Amino acid sequence: MSQLPDLTATELSKLYGDREVSPVEVTTAVLARIEAWEPDLAATWALDAQAAMEAARASAARWRRGEALGPLDGVPVTIKELIATRGAPKPIGSAALALVPEALDAPPAARLREAGAVILAKTTNPDFGMLSSGLSSFHRLSRNPWDLAKTPGGSSAGAGSAAAAGYGPIHLGTDIGGSIRLPAGWCGIYGFKPSNGRIPIDPPYIGRCAGPMTRTVEDAALSMTVLSAPDWRDYMSLPPERLAWDDLDLDLKGLRIGLMLDAGVGLPVQPEVIETVTAAARAFEAAGAIVEPFAPFLTREMLDGLDLFWRTRSLNDLNALPPGQAQRALPYILAWARAAEGADGVAVYRGFNQIQRIREFGGKAFQPFDFVLSPTAPAPAFDAHLPSPTNDPSRPFEHIGFTVAFNMTEQPAASINAGYTADGLPIGLQIVGRRFDDLGTLRLSRAWERLRPAQRPWPAAPFRDSR
């Protein structure tokens, strides 16, 4: 048997049912794994070992009585700090905000708690969730377990690190421009951003989704059985739908798959990334799919317009803080947001309108295809100390061209590991499905999981001499 923290949720559920292992044993082992890694990774915040053990003991008793709440009962999980959990403050990654305990679980956290999952901790994110790194004015610097000098990505930074390091099998992130998929790609895990509204979230916002970050597609699908349950608080959520989340088989023959190797804007794609993603496309082609080039539809005007709209939104949030409090945020975030101070209403409207243009152009471009493959990011993980690959608040989103477009088109998209650089860093493959085809996107991801070359062992925690 694998070490307990490395077992999947699917495996744990079977072992619990067969009484071969207890949620108490598993939670104890995962807490020990976290203790071994955390001095280096800084992936968690508000870890509550006592509450986790109490939840594990309650779960163990339910399994003994034959009254388990479902397959996630007793499974260790973490939840991104941006997602409210009852009794814990939500600093949004920034020292600029006051620490006020949340009164209620947000919908995704509530569904996990109701399912009996053992909530271990919150995971870290950067200031206001607006960076693709683990740099925060509130949390310690989060790092990538594959290379501690590199970022795990963001804004679901701690979740990406936690999944790769084996802090249990399921980690809940959020994504408005790539915040699940980018850390998934850079940490070598599976990250699933569903169609907008598939997982109810509070507060809802344009392009904002919650989604699972796991080591396997099967675990992500298992978590969707719980996370996709309805919640009235999300007025943008999709109508409840019964989907066969446990059926991940897919016949690849005849599927029309687009291959997008150029985002249309932003940083150039590194040769190792192009080579790896192209090899994945050829593997699908060999299995019977029809692979054709997919032309980029995102333009500089679209990305810059979205950037201005987001700057204005963040500037408004910062200006609403008590005097002097905003200054505690990262200087990079302040410089980025305050660049919107001179924008007039027409300019901001035009920026907002780029969302509609992305949806229009993206919908047209996708019509001939069932799925699209692309790099998750143009380059592997960058220096952990940088807020973005460019380290330039005037050009903050040059690396999100492949991901952000599919937040705005509201399509399901995932990142799954496709290979490694010469330096051993993971390279993410993005898989995008048609709008509402969440199950199809998971199925194609599972197909790649079966097709891809053998994966390297997961990183191990550094040895520490306890003498």
N, C-alpha and C positions, 0 to 999 in steps of 0.2 A: 504494500500500500504506500502511496505517496505520503509525504509529511502532511499532517492534518491541515495546516493553513493553505496548502496547495491543491486541496481537493475542490472540485467544482461543486456548485450548488446542486446540480443533478445527482452527482455521486453522494453528496452528504444526505440528501433526502432519502435515497435508497438505504444508505447505511443506518440512518436513524430508524427507518421503518423496520429494518431487519435486526435492530438493537445491537448492531456491531460496534457502534460508537455513539457517544452522547453529545448533545449540544454543549454540555459543560466542558467536556474534554476538548472539543473543537475551539470553543471560545477561549479557554485557558491557553491553548497552543497559539491561537492568533494573537492574543495579547502579548505573549512572549515574543512572537515575530515582530510585532510593532515596536516593542521595547528595544529589540536588537537593531532595528533599522532607523528609528526616529532621530537619533542624534545626527544622522547624516541627511535624511530625506526631508524632515520637517513637513510631512504630508498631512498631519492631523492637527485638529484643534478641538478643544472641549471634549477630549477623550474621557469617558466615565466608565472605568473598569468595574466599579461596584454595580452600577445599573446594568451593565452588560452581563455580568455574572448572574444577577437576579433574573434577568430575562431568559438567560440560558437555562437556569434551574427550572423556571416555570415551563419552558418549552420541553425540557426533558421529562417533566411530570406528565405533560399532555401526550407525548409520544408513548410513555409507559402505559397510559390509560387507553391508548388507541383513539385519542381525541385531538390529533394534530390539526392545526388550522389550515394546513395546506402544505405544498412542497417547499415553501420558503420558511416554514416554522423551524426556528433554531439556527437558521443560516446567518452567519455574520455579514453585516453590511456596513458601509459608511455612506454618509450623505454630505454633499457639497455644502459648504458654509452659507452660500447664497440661498439655500432652501431652508425655510424656517422649520425648526423643531421645537416642540413644546419645552419651555424652561431654559433654553439656551439663547443667548444674545445672537444677533446677526450683524456683525460689524461690516459686512460686505468687503472684507479685505482691507479696510482703510482705518487708519488711526483718527480720521476726521469725524467718525461717527461715535455717538454715545452707545454704551453697552446696556441695552435694555432687553431683559429676557422676553422671548416670544411667548405669547399666550396659547397659540395653537400650532399644530403641525400643518405645514403646507400640504396640498393634496398628495404629492408623491411620497412624502415622509409618512403621512397618515396611512396610505395603502400598505407600505412596508410594515409599519407597526401593527396594523390590524392583521396582517398575514403571519405574525409571530416572529418576524425576522429580528435578529439580535443587533440592535444599533450600537455600534462600538464608539463612533466618534463622528465629528464633522471633518471634512477635508478642506484644505486651504485653497484660497484663490487670491488673485491680485486685486489691487484697488478697484472697486466698483465693477469687478469682472470685466474690465476693459483692456486687458493685456493678454497676449498669448505666451505668458511666462508665469513663473511662480514668484515674481517680485512684488512685495507688498509693504506698505508702511505700517501694517499691523502684525502680520504673521512673520515668522522667520522665513528665510529664503528656502523655497522648496526646490529639490533637486531630482535629477533623473537617475534611477537605480542602475541603468546601463552604463552611465558615465556621470559621476557626481559633479563633474565640471560643467555639465550641460543642463539646460532647462528641461523640465518635464512637459513644457507647453502650458497652455492655459486657454480659457481661464479656469478650467477644471484641473488645475495643476496637481493638487494633492491626490485627487481621485486617480489620475493617470499613474502617479508614482505608487500609490497604494495597491492598485491592481497588479502592476508589474512586480512589486515586491512581495505580493502574497499576503496582504492584510485581509484575508477572506476573499470570497469569490465575486461579490457584487458591490459595485460602487456607483452611486447616483450622481450624475453631473448635469449641467445645463449648457445650452448652446444657442447663441444668437448670431454667430458669425464663423463658427468653427470650434467653439470652446469644449466640445466633447471630442470631435474628430482630430483636431490638431494634437492634443496630448495623447490620444490613442495612437496616432501615427508615430509620434516621437518616442512613445514608451513601449511600442510593440504589442499593444493589446487590441481588443475589439471595442469600438465605441459606436453606439447606434443613436443617431438623431432621427426620431420618427417624424412622420408628417406633422405639421403644426396642428396642435389640438388633439393629437392621438393620446398623449398623456396629459391630463388636466394639470394646470400649474397655477400658482397664485403668488405674485401678480402676473397675469398674462400680458404679453406685449408682442408687437409685430416681430415675427421671426424667432421668438424665444421658445425653446423646447427643453424639456427634461428628458433624460435618457440614461440607459444603463451603460456602464463601462466594466467590462469583464475580460476574462482570458479566453472564453469560448463563445461562439455564436449561440450554442445551445443554452448557455446560462442567460444570455441577453434575452432570448426568446422566452425562457421560463419567467424572467422578471416581468416581461410584458403582460403576462396573464394577470398580474396584480396591478401594475402601474397604469394600465389602460382603463381601469375601472372608472366610472363617471364621478364627477364632483361638481356641484352646482357653482362653486366659486370661480370656475374658469368659464367666463362668458364667451370665450373664443374656442371652446373645445368642440371636437367632432361628436356627432351622435354616437352613442355607445354601439359597438358592433362586436359580435362574437366571431373571432378569427381563430383558425386552427394553429395557434402558436407552436404546438408540439409537432406539426408536420412540416419538416424542413427539407423534404425531397423536392428536387427540381430537375426536369429534363432540359438539358442545355441545347438540344438539337433544334436548330431553326430560330433560336432567340436572336434578336437583332440588338447588338451591343455597340454603342459608340465609344470610341477611344479618344479622349481629350488630353493632349499632352501640352497644351498651351492654354493658360487661363484667360488670355486676351489682354491682361494688364498685370503689372507687378513685377516681382523679381523673376529673373530667368530660371528655368528649371535645370537643376544640376544633372550632368550626364548620368551619374549613377542612378538617380531617381527615374529618369526617362527609360534607361535600360531595364530596370526592375519592373516598372509598370508595363512596359511593352511586352516583357516576358510573360507577365500574368495574362495579358490580352491574347497572346499567342496560345497559351494553355487552354483558354476558353474556346478559342477557334479550333484547336485540335480536338476538343471534346464535342464539337458539332455546332457551336454558336457562329453566327455571322458577325464579324467584327469589321466596322468601317470607321473612318475618321469622323470625329465630332468637332465641328468648328466652334471656337469660343464665341460667346455672346456678350460677355461682360466688357464694358468699355471704361476708359479713364473717366469720362464724365459721370458714369453710373457710380463708380467706386468713390470718386471725390464728392459727389453729391450726398451719398450715404454717410460718408465721413463727416461732412458739415452738419448734417441732421443730427448725428450722434454726438458731435461736439456740443451743439446747442442744447441738446437734452441734458448732457452732463454738466454744462455750465449752469443751467437752471437749477439742477440738484445742488451744486456747490454753493450757488448764491443763496439758496434757501437755508443754509446752515447758519447757526449763530455766529456773530462776528469773531473772526480769528480762527474758527474751527477748521475751515477749509484748508488753511495753510499746513495742516498736519498730513494732508494727502501727499502722495509721491509728487515731486516736482515735475516729472514727466507728464503725469496726468493733468496737473494744473496748467502746464504750458499747452498741452493738447487742447483742453477744453476752452481755455481763455483766448485761443486763436479765433473763436467764434464771436467774440465780443463786438466786432465791427460789422457782422453780417446783418443785412436788413431782412425784412419779412419775405420779400420776393425770393431772395437767394435761398433762404431756409426752405420755403415752399418748393422751390425747384429741386433742392436736395432731397426732400421727402418724396417728391414725385419720381425720383429715380427708382424707388422701390417698385412702383407700378411698371416702369420701363423694364426692369429686370424680370419681373413676372411675365410680361408680354413677350419679350425676346427669348426668354428661357423656355416658355411654353411652346413657342414656334420651333425652336431648335430641337426640342426633345421629341417632336411628333413622330419621326421615322423610327424611333428606338424604343426598346423595352427597358433597357438599362444603359447607363454610361459609366465607364471606368476612367479614372484620372489619378494623378498623384493626390495625396491628401495635402501635401505642402510642397513647395518647389525645392526645398532643401531639408536635410536632417536637422536634428535638434541643435540649437545654437547655445552660446555662452549663458550659463545660469544667471549671471549678474545683469544681463541686458533686459530691458523691458520689451524689446522687439528686435527682430534681426537687423533692422536699419539703425536702431537706437536714435531715431529722429522723429520727434512728435509731429513734424510737418508731413512725414510720410509713414504713418503708423501701420497701414494695412496692406503693405506691398506683398505680404506672404499669405493672405487669406482669399485670394482670387478664386481658388478652386472650391473653397468651402462656403463662403458667405453668399454666393449666388443662390445656393440651394436652400438657404434659410428664407430668402426672400421669395423664391418660387414655391415654398412650403412643401417641398418634396422630401421623402425619406432618403437619408444618406448615411453611410457607415464608413468607418475606417477600419481596415484589417491589415495585419502585418503581411508584407509581400516579400521581404528580404532584408538584407543588411548592407551597409556601406563597408568599404575596405577596413574602416576603423571599428566595425562592429556595432554601429548604431542602426536601429530599426528604420525601415522605410515603409510608410503607410500607403496602401492602395485604397482610394475612395470608390465606393460603389453607390451609385445613385439610382433610385427607382422612380417610376411614375408617381405622381401625386396620389396619395392614399394607398399605394401598393407597399405598405410596410412589410407585410409577410413575404412578398416577392423579394424585397431587398434582403431580408434575413436569409431567404432560401439561396439566393445567389452568393451571399457571403458564406453560407455553409458549403456550397459547392466549391468555392475557392479554398476553404479550409481543407477540403479533401484533396484538391488538386495540387496545392502548393508544396514546395520542397519541405523536408523536415525542418522544424524550428529549432533554434538553439536553446539550450537550457536557460531558465529564468535566472536573473541575477541573484546572487546569494549575499546575505548581509555580511559586512566586514567583520572579521574575527576581532574580538575584544578580550584581552587578557584581564580576567577579573581578579587576579591576585593583588 
